[in-house]
Amino acid sequence: PGADAASAADALAADAGGADYLRVDLHPLLLPDERTALHAIAGQLGVLAPVQASRLGSFCDGLRFVLHLLRRSQPGRRANGGGRREGQARPVVFILHDFELFAQRPKQVLLYSLFDLLQTEDAQMAVVGLTTRVDAADLLEKRVRSRFSQRLLLVLQDGIAPAPAAALSDPLPPPPLPAHSSRSQIGLKDLSG
C-alpha cells in the first residue's frame, strides 16, 4: 500500500458526497502502542494539547475525548430549526496503513476501539484499512470481528494480475512426459485402433 492506496482512499472519500473531511493516517510501525497512537490521532486533528493535559483511563476513552473536543471546536451547522446539530462539522476518516500489522497486535485495542465507536450514533467517522493481504480480516479477534462491518473492497494493483480474458484464453499446457517412459509404463492405452 503506497501512494496508490492512499489516493484510492481519497477517491473513495470524495465519491462519498465530496464532503470535506478530516484525514488521520496511522502507520503501525510508527505507533508501537495505543498511547502513541492516541497522541498521533490528536496531533493530526489539532487537539494534542488538551489530550496531553488530561488523564485518560483507556485508549477508547481517549478516542472518545478527542471526538468530543472536535465537536466542541467545530460544532455542526445549524439545522432548519436554528439549533445546533450534534456531532462534529467534518467527518473523520481514519486510514490504517498496513492493516494486517494492526490486526496482528495482541488484544487489537486500537481496532476494537475504532470499530466500537463506528457503531455509535454520533460518530461521524470511517475507518479504511489498507493492506496487501486478502485474508487480513481473518486476523481479527472474535470480539473485534463482531464490531467489523465486513465491507471489503478488493483493489488489485496494476500489473499484478493478468487481464481476466487473457488468463482464461491461455490454458496451461499439459506437463511433458519423461523421455524414458513409454505408454505401457504409465498405463496409457492406444485408443486409435
C-alpha positions as CSV (number, residue, x, y, z in Angstrom):
1,P,0.0,0.0,0.0
2,G,1.7,3.2,-1.0
3,A,0.6,6.3,-2.7
4,D,-1.8,4.4,-4.9
5,A,-3.6,3.1,-1.9
6,A,-3.8,6.5,-0.3
7,S,-5.1,8.1,-3.5
8,A,-7.7,5.3,-3.8
9,A,-8.8,6.2,-0.2
10,D,-9.0,9.8,-1.2
11,A,-11.1,9.0,-4.3
12,L,-13.5,6.8,-2.2
13,A,-14.0,9.6,0.3
14,A,-14.6,12.1,-2.4
15,D,-17.1,9.8,-4.1
16,A,-19.0,9.6,-0.8
17,G,-20.5,13.0,-1.4
18,G,-17.5,15.1,-1.9
19,A,-17.7,16.3,1.7
20,D,-14.8,18.0,3.4
21,Y,-13.4,15.6,5.9
22,L,-10.5,15.3,8.4
23,R,-8.0,12.6,7.5
24,V,-5.9,10.7,10.0
25,D,-3.2,8.4,8.7
26,L,-1.9,5.7,11.1
27,H,1.1,3.6,10.4
28,P,1.6,0.6,12.7
29,L,5.4,0.7,12.5
30,L,5.4,4.3,13.9
31,L,2.9,3.6,16.6
32,P,4.2,1.0,19.0
33,D,1.4,1.3,21.5
34,E,-2.1,2.8,21.9
35,R,-0.9,5.8,23.9
36,T,1.4,6.8,21.0
37,A,-1.5,6.2,18.6
38,L,-3.8,8.4,20.6
39,H,-1.3,11.2,20.6
40,A,-0.7,10.8,16.8
41,I,-4.5,11.0,16.2
42,A,-4.9,14.0,18.5
43,G,-1.9,15.7,16.8
44,Q,-3.3,15.2,13.3
45,L,-6.6,16.5,14.4
46,G,-5.1,19.6,16.1
47,V,-6.2,18.7,19.6
48,L,-2.9,17.4,21.1
49,A,-2.5,19.9,24.0
50,P,-5.8,19.0,25.7
51,V,-5.2,15.3,25.3
52,Q,-1.8,15.5,26.8
53,A,-3.1,17.6,29.7
54,S,-5.9,15.2,30.6
55,R,-5.7,11.9,32.4
56,L,-7.4,9.3,30.3
57,G,-8.2,5.8,31.5
58,S,-8.1,3.8,28.3
59,F,-7.5,4.2,24.6
60,C,-11.2,4.1,23.9
61,D,-11.9,6.8,26.5
62,G,-9.1,8.9,24.9
63,L,-10.5,8.5,21.5
64,R,-14.0,9.5,22.7
65,F,-12.4,12.5,24.3
66,V,-10.7,13.5,21.0
67,L,-14.0,13.3,19.1
68,H,-15.7,15.3,21.9
69,L,-13.0,18.0,21.5
70,L,-13.7,18.0,17.8
71,R,-17.4,18.6,18.4
72,R,-16.7,21.5,20.7
73,S,-14.2,23.1,18.5
74,Q,-16.1,22.6,15.2
75,P,-19.8,22.5,16.1
76,G,-22.2,21.2,13.5
77,R,-24.0,23.6,11.1
78,R,-27.4,24.9,12.1
79,A,-30.3,22.7,11.4
80,N,-33.6,24.0,9.9
81,G,-34.9,24.7,13.5
82,G,-32.0,27.1,14.2
83,G,-30.4,24.8,16.8
84,R,-27.0,23.2,16.6
85,R,-26.7,19.8,15.0
86,E,-24.9,17.2,17.2
87,G,-21.6,15.9,16.1
88,Q,-18.5,17.4,14.6
89,A,-18.9,19.5,11.4
90,R,-16.5,17.4,9.4
91,P,-16.3,13.7,9.5
92,V,-13.0,11.9,10.3
93,V,-11.6,9.3,8.1
94,F,-9.0,7.0,9.7
95,I,-6.7,5.4,7.2
96,L,-4.9,2.4,8.7
97,H,-1.8,1.6,6.6
98,D,-0.6,-2.0,6.7
99,F,-3.9,-3.0,8.3
100,E,-2.6,-6.6,8.9
101,L,0.1,-5.3,11.3
102,F,-2.6,-3.7,13.4
103,A,-4.6,-6.9,13.3
104,Q,-1.5,-8.9,14.4
105,R,-1.2,-6.9,17.7
106,P,-2.2,-8.6,20.9
107,K,-5.7,-7.6,22.1
108,Q,-6.2,-5.4,19.0
109,V,-7.3,-2.4,21.2
110,L,-6.9,0.2,18.5
111,L,-9.1,-1.7,16.0
112,Y,-11.7,-2.6,18.7
113,S,-12.0,1.0,19.8
114,L,-12.3,2.4,16.3
115,F,-14.9,-0.2,15.2
116,D,-16.8,0.2,18.5
117,L,-17.0,4.0,18.0
118,L,-18.2,3.4,14.4
119,Q,-21.3,1.9,15.8
120,T,-22.4,4.9,17.9
121,E,-24.9,7.3,16.5
122,D,-22.9,10.5,17.0
123,A,-19.6,9.3,15.5
124,Q,-19.2,10.8,12.1
125,M,-16.2,8.7,11.1
126,A,-15.0,6.0,8.8
127,V,-12.1,3.5,9.0
128,V,-10.3,2.5,5.9
129,G,-7.8,-0.4,6.2
130,L,-5.1,-0.6,3.5
131,T,-3.4,-4.0,3.1
132,T,-1.9,-6.2,0.5
133,R,-3.2,-9.3,2.2
134,V,-6.6,-10.7,1.1
135,D,-7.0,-12.6,4.4
136,A,-6.4,-9.6,6.6
137,A,-10.0,-9.6,8.0
138,D,-9.4,-13.2,9.1
139,L,-6.7,-12.0,11.5
140,L,-9.2,-10.1,13.6
141,E,-10.2,-11.5,17.0
142,K,-13.8,-12.6,17.5
143,R,-14.7,-9.5,19.7
144,V,-13.2,-7.2,17.0
145,R,-14.7,-9.1,14.1
146,S,-18.2,-8.6,15.8
147,R,-17.7,-4.8,15.5
148,F,-16.3,-5.1,12.0
149,S,-18.9,-4.4,9.2
150,Q,-17.4,-6.9,6.8
151,R,-17.5,-4.3,4.0
152,L,-14.4,-5.1,1.9
153,L,-13.3,-3.6,-1.4
154,L,-10.5,-5.5,-3.1
155,V,-8.4,-3.5,-5.5
156,L,-5.6,-5.1,-7.4
157,Q,-2.6,-3.0,-8.3
158,D,-1.8,-2.6,-12.0
159,G,0.5,-5.3,-13.3
160,I,-0.1,-7.8,-10.5
161,A,-2.9,-9.9,-12.1
162,P,-3.2,-10.6,-15.8
163,A,-6.3,-9.5,-17.6
164,P,-9.2,-11.9,-17.0
165,A,-9.7,-12.6,-20.7
166,A,-6.0,-13.4,-21.2
167,A,-5.9,-15.7,-18.1
168,L,-9.0,-17.7,-19.3
169,S,-7.9,-17.9,-23.0
170,D,-4.4,-19.2,-22.4
171,P,-4.8,-22.6,-20.8
172,L,-1.9,-24.3,-19.2
173,P,-0.1,-26.8,-21.4
174,P,0.0,-30.4,-20.2
175,P,3.1,-31.4,-18.4
176,P,5.7,-33.1,-20.6
177,L,6.2,-36.9,-20.3
178,P,9.5,-38.1,-19.1
179,A,11.8,-39.1,-22.0
180,H,12.5,-42.6,-20.8
181,S,8.8,-43.6,-20.2
182,S,6.7,-45.4,-22.7
183,R,2.9,-45.6,-22.9
184,S,2.8,-49.0,-21.3
185,Q,4.9,-47.9,-18.4
186,I,2.5,-45.2,-17.4
187,G,-0.6,-47.2,-18.1
188,L,-1.9,-45.4,-21.2
189,K,-3.7,-47.4,-24.0
190,D,-3.7,-46.5,-27.6
191,L,-7.3,-45.7,-28.3
192,S,-6.8,-45.0,-32.1
193,G,-7.3,-48.6,-33.3
